[in-house]
Amino acid sequence: MVAKILETHDKDTMDGYDIGCSFETTVKNSSLGADFAAKNARFCVPAFHGYTHNHVCQLKFHPNILKGLGIEDLETLERVFSATN
């Protein structure tokens, strides 16, 4: 999944993932780490999920404070799944 993101997205991409804070460290320490750094890529956590994280995590990974993400909460699929239930 991350290899495909790095292949298809432009530089400075940001991707939301429920465990983006810990997953970013995993990716940086993997064989994809050099490509991830070269693309200046990063992960963030979806807004709702981010509130369950500690304050330090929120300061680095919460979408409401990250420049370039706008007001997106990254919870669209949660709303779609909820509507189908």
GIDAMO-V256163 format. One record per residue. N is the residue number from 1. RES is the residue in three letters. SS is DSSP state (a for helix, b for strand, c for the rest). Layout:
# GIDAMO-V256163
((N/RES/SS) (N/RES/SS))
This chain:
# GIDAMO-V256163
((1/MET/c) (2/VAL/a) (3/ALA/a) (4/LYS/a) (5/ILE/a) (6/LEU/a) (7/GLU/a) (8/THR/a) (9/HIS/c) (10/ASP/c) (11/LYS/c) (12/ASP/c) (13/THR/c) (14/MET/b) (15/ASP/b) (16/GLY/b) (17/TYR/c) (18/ASP/c) (19/ILE/c) (20/GLY/a) (21/CYS/a) (22/SER/a) (23/PHE/a) (24/GLU/a) (25/THR/a) (26/THR/a) (27/VAL/a) (28/LYS/a) (29/ASN/c) (30/SER/c) (31/SER/c) (32/LEU/c) (33/GLY/a) (34/ALA/a) (35/ASP/a) (36/PHE/a) (37/ALA/a) (38/ALA/a) (39/LYS/c) (40/ASN/c) (41/ALA/c) (42/ARG/b) (43/PHE/b) (44/CYS/b) (45/VAL/b) (46/PRO/c) (47/ALA/a) (48/PHE/a) (49/HIS/a) (50/GLY/a) (51/TYR/c) (52/THR/c) (53/HIS/c) (54/ASN/c) (55/HIS/a) (56/VAL/a) (57/CYS/a) (58/GLN/a) (59/LEU/a) (60/LYS/a) (61/PHE/a) (62/HIS/b) (63/PRO/c) (64/ASN/c) (65/ILE/c) (66/LEU/c) (67/LYS/c) (68/GLY/c) (69/LEU/c) (70/GLY/c) (71/ILE/c) (72/GLU/c) (73/ASP/c) (74/LEU/c) (75/GLU/c) (76/THR/a) (77/LEU/a) (78/GLU/a) (79/ARG/a) (80/VAL/a) (81/PHE/a) (82/SER/a) (83/ALA/a) (84/THR/a) (85/ASN/c))
